[in-house]
Amino acid sequence: MSSCCGPSANAFPRHTSRSKSSTSTPSRPPTKPSSSDSISISTDAAGELLQTWADQPAIDHHCHPLRRWPFQLSAVELRGAFTEALDSQLAERHVVNTVAYQDAIRRIAGELDCKPSESAILTYRNAADAASYARRLLSRTATGVMLVDNGFATAESFTLPEQEQAIGITQRQIIRLETLAENLIRDAQEPREWLSAVRAVLRADVERGAVGVKTICAYRATLELQPVDTDALGVAFSATRVRAQRGEHPRLSGSALCHALLFEAAQECRELDVPLQVHCGFGDPDEDLAETSPLGLRPLFVDPTYRGLRVALLHCYPYHRQAAYLCSVFPDVYMDLSLTIPFAGLEGGRAMREALGLCPTTKLLYASDASRYPEVFLVAAAAHREALADALGELVDRGIMDKITASNAGRQVLADNAKRVYHLTD
């Protein structure tokens, strides 16, 4: 099955045909969310599932802010949006040779009715009205709610109220734990005061409408959680606080600080009844991939202190099978395959099938992990729907699921699970 890397997206089926044009003149967008017609879904069952989900708005339970428009996008910037590499040499020389980027180009071009080339897309994009162009692509994602980690924002990013007004999609905040904690360390006299301040701000943010907390402990330490050494915590706290007082960025790092913070936040999330999102698996090279397996989070799942804490494992690849196992044996563990789909190419579709081997369909969540550019949201949304349809369609073809069960399972993944896990109301 190869839908995650097909030429474009039938993930949002249309009922009329269009002719493909190689011109770069922006055209008026159609009124219904859709994508191009050029991909062929693997089976009839998969195609039927996509049709049944056409009216299902998704809840994107983990994404990041868009960049304020208008702006001109370069080839290197577009490539950079489809890789986790930080070194510009990758975007300049190698990203164009990845399956994920070639797939993205075909999908975007199919949506724009232009030639499937980077230059044609950029010509079209940079000539279009920026706001209309962005809304057009974002409408094709069929997203009803975005849960936004705005700790990844820059001065060029929309605020959540700005973004909701600009694109007409409901926005809810996910708190970036480490960003919040770094902002509080300078004024605390000792670790306990700092951790108490973190909990107080988490409470205040949730009272103002935030629906979850996200940790990037995987980037700063290891997910192999260990009991906190109070002496080591004191030393690390003091050193980081001194940097903050000097006006330097007080980047949190090391297990002493990061694990103490994570354990404290986990308790607060449990009390606030909001999920804790945990980055697992692959990301940019700031992390050590060997230290990012979700299996190391076991203390959060077995210690009675955290009983009832809902944990959402993000990304997960190449540890998606381990994540699926955790979902299958611990009642409050959930997972997604954001970033894995579409960045892992064909492996993203395989990851979807492997995850569904153990993970109940009631515990798999949809997320794009997209940021900055609407093209990334478009590609991630279409690829996810297709991978999900292929995986569930295969189960129908094999007689393991009937079509109604598979259709309902897809709706769970696209929206119902997130609605339940994050206590979202219509």
Secondary structure as the mmCIF struct_conf table of DSSP 4:
data_model
#
loop_
_struct_conf.conf_type_id
_struct_conf.id
_struct_conf.beg_label_comp_id
_struct_conf.beg_label_asym_id
_struct_conf.beg_label_seq_id
_struct_conf.end_label_comp_id
_struct_conf.end_label_asym_id
_struct_conf.end_label_seq_id
HELX_RH_3T_P HELX_RH_3T_P1 SER A 3 CYS A 5
BEND BEND1 GLY A 6 SER A 8
BEND BEND2 ALA A 11 PHE A 12
BEND BEND3 HIS A 15 THR A 16
HELX_LH_PP_P HELX_LH_PP_P1 ARG A 28 PRO A 30
BEND BEND4 THR A 31 LYS A 32
BEND BEND5 ASP A 37 ASP A 37
BEND BEND6 SER A 42 THR A 43
HELX_RH_AL_P HELX_RH_AL_P1 ASP A 44 THR A 52
TURN_TY1_P TURN_TY1_P1 TRP A 53 ASP A 55
STRN STRN1 ALA A 58 CYS A 63
HELX_LH_PP_P HELX_LH_PP_P2 PRO A 65 PRO A 65
STRN STRN2 LEU A 66 ARG A 67
HELX_LH_PP_P HELX_LH_PP_P3 ARG A 68 ARG A 68
BEND BEND7 TRP A 69 TRP A 69
HELX_LH_PP_P HELX_LH_PP_P4 PRO A 70 PRO A 70
HELX_RH_AL_P HELX_RH_AL_P2 ALA A 75 GLY A 80
TURN_TY1_P TURN_TY1_P2 ALA A 81 PHE A 82
BEND BEND8 ASP A 87 ASP A 87
HELX_RH_AL_P HELX_RH_AL_P3 SER A 88 GLN A 89
HELX_RH_PI_P HELX_RH_PI_P1 LEU A 90 HIS A 94
HELX_RH_3T_P HELX_RH_3T_P2 VAL A 95 ASN A 97
BEND BEND9 THR A 98 THR A 98
HELX_RH_AL_P HELX_RH_AL_P4 VAL A 99 LEU A 112
TURN_TY1_P TURN_TY1_P3 ASP A 113 ASP A 113
BEND BEND10 CYS A 114 CYS A 114
BEND BEND11 PRO A 116 SER A 117
HELX_RH_AL_P HELX_RH_AL_P5 GLU A 118 ALA A 127
BEND BEND12 ALA A 128 ALA A 128
HELX_RH_AL_P HELX_RH_AL_P6 ALA A 130 ARG A 140
TURN_TY1_P TURN_TY1_P4 THR A 141 ALA A 142
STRN STRN3 THR A 143 ASP A 149
HELX_RH_3T_P HELX_RH_3T_P3 ASN A 150 PHE A 152
TURN_TY1_P TURN_TY1_P5 ALA A 155 GLU A 156
STRN STRN4 SER A 157 SER A 157
HELX_LH_PP_P HELX_LH_PP_P5 PHE A 158 THR A 159
HELX_RH_AL_P HELX_RH_AL_P7 LEU A 160 ILE A 167
STRN STRN5 THR A 170 ARG A 176
HELX_RH_AL_P HELX_RH_AL_P8 LEU A 177 GLU A 182
TURN_TY1_P TURN_TY1_P6 ASN A 183 LEU A 184
BEND BEND13 ILE A 185 ILE A 185
TURN_TY1_P TURN_TY1_P7 ARG A 186 ASP A 187
BEND BEND14 GLN A 189 GLU A 190
HELX_RH_AL_P HELX_RH_AL_P9 PRO A 191 GLU A 207
TURN_TY1_P TURN_TY1_P8 ARG A 208 GLY A 209
STRN STRN6 GLY A 212 THR A 215
HELX_RH_AL_P HELX_RH_AL_P10 CYS A 217 ARG A 220
BEND BEND15 ALA A 221 ALA A 221
BEND BEND16 LEU A 223 GLU A 224
HELX_RH_AL_P HELX_RH_AL_P11 THR A 230 GLN A 245
TURN_TY1_P TURN_TY1_P9 ARG A 246 GLY A 247
BEND BEND17 GLU A 248 GLU A 248
BEND BEND18 GLY A 254 GLY A 254
HELX_RH_AL_P HELX_RH_AL_P12 SER A 255 LEU A 272
TURN_TY1_P TURN_TY1_P10 ASP A 273 ASP A 273
STRN STRN7 LEU A 276 CYS A 280
BEND BEND19 GLY A 281 GLY A 281
BEND BEND20 ASP A 284 ASP A 284
TURN_TY1_P TURN_TY1_P11 PRO A 285 ASP A 286
BEND BEND21 GLU A 287 GLU A 287
HELX_RH_3T_P HELX_RH_3T_P4 LEU A 289 GLU A 291
HELX_RH_3T_P HELX_RH_3T_P5 PRO A 294 LEU A 297
HELX_RH_AL_P HELX_RH_AL_P13 ARG A 298 VAL A 302
HELX_RH_3T_P HELX_RH_3T_P6 PRO A 304 TYR A 306
TURN_TY1_P TURN_TY1_P12 ARG A 307 GLY A 308
STRN STRN8 VAL A 311 HIS A 315
TURN_TY1_P TURN_TY1_P13 TYR A 317 PRO A 318
BEND BEND22 TYR A 319 TYR A 319
HELX_RH_AL_P HELX_RH_AL_P14 HIS A 320 VAL A 329
BEND BEND23 PHE A 330 PHE A 330
TURN_TY1_P TURN_TY1_P14 PRO A 331 ASP A 332
STRN STRN9 VAL A 333 ASP A 336
STRN STRN10 SER A 338 LEU A 339
HELX_RH_AL_P HELX_RH_AL_P15 THR A 340 PHE A 343
TURN_TY1_P TURN_TY1_P15 ALA A 344 GLY A 345
HELX_RH_AL_P HELX_RH_AL_P16 LEU A 346 LEU A 358
BEND BEND24 CYS A 359 CYS A 359
TURN_TY1_P TURN_TY1_P16 THR A 361 THR A 362
BEND BEND25 LYS A 363 LYS A 363
STRN STRN11 LEU A 364 LEU A 365
STRN STRN12 ARG A 372 ARG A 372
HELX_RH_AL_P HELX_RH_AL_P17 PRO A 374 ASP A 397
TURN_TY1_P TURN_TY1_P17 ARG A 398 GLY A 399
BEND BEND26 ILE A 400 MET A 401
HELX_RH_AL_P HELX_RH_AL_P18 LYS A 403 ARG A 411
HELX_RH_PI_P HELX_RH_PI_P2 GLN A 412 ASP A 416
HELX_RH_AL_P HELX_RH_AL_P19 ASN A 417 VAL A 421
TURN_TY1_P TURN_TY1_P18 TYR A 422 HIS A 423
#
